[in-house]
Amino acid sequence: MTVPRATGISTNEASVQRIRAWTGLYVVIGGDVVIAVAAIFAVYKIGSDATSSGAIVSVLTSAFTAVSTMTTAYFGIRAATNTAQTSLSSRADESARG
Protein backbone atom coordinates (compact mmCIF):
# COMPACT_ATOMS: atom_id res chain seq x y z
CA MET A 1 0.00 0.00 0.00
CA THR A 2 1.38 3.38 -0.92
CA VAL A 3 0.85 6.49 1.11
CA PRO A 4 -0.49 9.47 -0.85
CA ARG A 5 1.92 12.36 -1.01
CA ALA A 6 0.86 15.89 -0.23
CA THR A 7 1.66 17.68 -3.46
CA GLY A 8 0.22 21.01 -2.35
CA ILE A 9 3.01 21.60 0.19
CA SER A 10 6.02 23.62 -0.85
CA THR A 11 9.55 22.60 0.05
CA ASN A 12 9.79 25.40 2.62
CA GLU A 13 6.51 24.38 4.29
CA ALA A 14 7.61 20.75 4.38
CA SER A 15 10.89 21.79 5.99
CA VAL A 16 9.05 23.79 8.64
CA GLN A 17 6.74 20.84 9.37
CA ARG A 18 9.71 18.50 9.68
CA ILE A 19 11.43 20.88 12.13
CA ARG A 20 8.22 21.20 14.17
CA ALA A 21 7.84 17.43 14.35
CA TRP A 22 11.42 16.85 15.49
CA THR A 23 11.28 19.73 17.98
CA GLY A 24 8.06 18.38 19.47
CA LEU A 25 9.58 14.92 19.76
CA TYR A 26 12.67 16.34 21.50
CA VAL A 27 10.46 18.23 23.96
CA VAL A 28 8.45 15.10 24.76
CA ILE A 29 11.58 12.98 25.22
CA GLY A 30 13.14 15.68 27.39
CA GLY A 31 10.00 15.92 29.51
CA ASP A 32 9.87 12.15 29.89
CA VAL A 33 13.50 12.06 31.02
CA VAL A 34 12.93 14.86 33.55
CA ILE A 35 9.90 13.07 34.98
CA ALA A 36 11.83 9.79 35.21
CA VAL A 37 14.79 11.47 36.93
CA ALA A 38 12.46 13.21 39.39
CA ALA A 39 10.74 9.90 40.18
CA ILE A 40 14.06 8.13 40.71
CA PHE A 41 15.23 10.95 42.97
CA ALA A 42 11.98 10.83 44.95
CA VAL A 43 12.24 7.06 45.41
CA TYR A 44 15.84 7.46 46.55
CA LYS A 45 14.88 10.16 49.07
CA ILE A 46 11.88 8.24 50.39
CA GLY A 47 14.01 5.25 51.24
CA SER A 48 13.45 1.55 51.02
CA ASP A 49 12.04 0.55 54.38
CA ALA A 50 8.77 -1.38 54.64
CA THR A 51 6.72 1.64 55.80
CA SER A 52 7.52 3.70 52.71
CA SER A 53 6.47 1.17 50.08
CA GLY A 54 3.09 2.86 49.62
CA ALA A 55 4.73 6.21 48.96
CA ILE A 56 7.15 4.65 46.47
CA VAL A 57 4.29 3.00 44.58
CA SER A 58 2.46 6.33 44.48
CA VAL A 59 5.48 8.18 43.09
CA LEU A 60 6.18 5.55 40.44
CA THR A 61 2.52 5.33 39.42
CA SER A 62 2.29 9.09 39.04
CA ALA A 63 5.50 9.23 37.01
CA PHE A 64 4.37 6.41 34.72
CA THR A 65 1.01 8.13 34.20
CA ALA A 66 2.65 11.46 33.38
CA VAL A 67 5.09 9.93 30.89
CA SER A 68 2.37 7.84 29.23
CA THR A 69 -0.04 10.75 28.95
CA MET A 70 2.50 13.17 27.50
CA THR A 71 3.85 10.68 24.98
CA THR A 72 0.40 9.53 23.88
CA ALA A 73 -0.79 13.11 23.51
CA TYR A 74 2.17 13.97 21.29
CA PHE A 75 1.64 11.03 18.95
CA GLY A 76 -2.13 11.61 18.90
CA ILE A 77 -1.69 15.24 17.95
CA ARG A 78 0.88 14.34 15.28
CA ALA A 79 -1.46 11.73 13.78
CA ALA A 80 -4.37 14.18 13.70
CA THR A 81 -2.21 16.88 12.14
CA ASN A 82 -0.88 14.52 9.47
CA THR A 83 -4.41 13.35 8.66
CA ALA A 84 -5.68 16.91 8.38
CA GLN A 85 -2.79 17.95 6.12
CA THR A 86 -3.33 14.97 3.84
CA SER A 87 -7.05 15.67 3.67
CA LEU A 88 -6.57 19.34 2.87
CA SER A 89 -3.94 18.68 0.22
CA SER A 90 -6.18 16.03 -1.37
CA ARG A 91 -9.06 18.51 -1.54
CA ALA A 92 -6.78 21.16 -3.04
CA ASP A 93 -5.61 18.67 -5.68
CA GLU A 94 -9.22 17.70 -6.52
CA SER A 95 -10.35 21.29 -6.84
CA ALA A 96 -7.36 22.14 -9.03
CA ARG A 97 -8.19 19.26 -11.38
CA GLY A 98 -11.69 20.33 -11.93
C-alpha positions as CSV (number, residue, x, y, z in Angstrom):
1,M,0.0,0.0,0.0
2,T,1.4,3.4,-0.9
3,V,0.8,6.5,1.1
4,P,-0.5,9.5,-0.9
5,R,1.9,12.4,-1.0
6,A,0.9,15.9,-0.2
7,T,1.7,17.7,-3.5
8,G,0.2,21.0,-2.3
9,I,3.0,21.6,0.2
10,S,6.0,23.6,-0.8
11,T,9.6,22.6,0.1
12,N,9.8,25.4,2.6
13,E,6.5,24.4,4.3
14,A,7.6,20.7,4.4
15,S,10.9,21.8,6.0
16,V,9.0,23.8,8.6
17,Q,6.7,20.8,9.4
18,R,9.7,18.5,9.7
19,I,11.4,20.9,12.1
20,R,8.2,21.2,14.2
21,A,7.8,17.4,14.3
22,W,11.4,16.9,15.5
23,T,11.3,19.7,18.0
24,G,8.1,18.4,19.5
25,L,9.6,14.9,19.8
26,Y,12.7,16.3,21.5
27,V,10.5,18.2,24.0
28,V,8.4,15.1,24.8
29,I,11.6,13.0,25.2
30,G,13.1,15.7,27.4
31,G,10.0,15.9,29.5
32,D,9.9,12.1,29.9
33,V,13.5,12.1,31.0
34,V,12.9,14.9,33.6
35,I,9.9,13.1,35.0
36,A,11.8,9.8,35.2
37,V,14.8,11.5,36.9
38,A,12.5,13.2,39.4
39,A,10.7,9.9,40.2
40,I,14.1,8.1,40.7
41,F,15.2,11.0,43.0
42,A,12.0,10.8,45.0
43,V,12.2,7.1,45.4
44,Y,15.8,7.5,46.6
45,K,14.9,10.2,49.1
46,I,11.9,8.2,50.4
47,G,14.0,5.2,51.2
48,S,13.5,1.5,51.0
49,D,12.0,0.6,54.4
50,A,8.8,-1.4,54.6
51,T,6.7,1.6,55.8
52,S,7.5,3.7,52.7
53,S,6.5,1.2,50.1
54,G,3.1,2.9,49.6
55,A,4.7,6.2,49.0
56,I,7.2,4.6,46.5
57,V,4.3,3.0,44.6
58,S,2.5,6.3,44.5
59,V,5.5,8.2,43.1
60,L,6.2,5.6,40.4
61,T,2.5,5.3,39.4
62,S,2.3,9.1,39.0
63,A,5.5,9.2,37.0
64,F,4.4,6.4,34.7
65,T,1.0,8.1,34.2
66,A,2.6,11.5,33.4
67,V,5.1,9.9,30.9
68,S,2.4,7.8,29.2
69,T,0.0,10.8,28.9
70,M,2.5,13.2,27.5
71,T,3.9,10.7,25.0
72,T,0.4,9.5,23.9
73,A,-0.8,13.1,23.5
74,Y,2.2,14.0,21.3
75,F,1.6,11.0,19.0
76,G,-2.1,11.6,18.9
77,I,-1.7,15.2,17.9
78,R,0.9,14.3,15.3
79,A,-1.5,11.7,13.8
80,A,-4.4,14.2,13.7
81,T,-2.2,16.9,12.1
82,N,-0.9,14.5,9.5
83,T,-4.4,13.3,8.7
84,A,-5.7,16.9,8.4
85,Q,-2.8,18.0,6.1
86,T,-3.3,15.0,3.8
87,S,-7.1,15.7,3.7
88,L,-6.6,19.3,2.9
89,S,-3.9,18.7,0.2
90,S,-6.2,16.0,-1.4
91,R,-9.1,18.5,-1.5
92,A,-6.8,21.2,-3.0
93,D,-5.6,18.7,-5.7
94,E,-9.2,17.7,-6.5
95,S,-10.4,21.3,-6.8
96,A,-7.4,22.1,-9.0
97,R,-8.2,19.3,-11.4
98,G,-11.7,20.3,-11.9
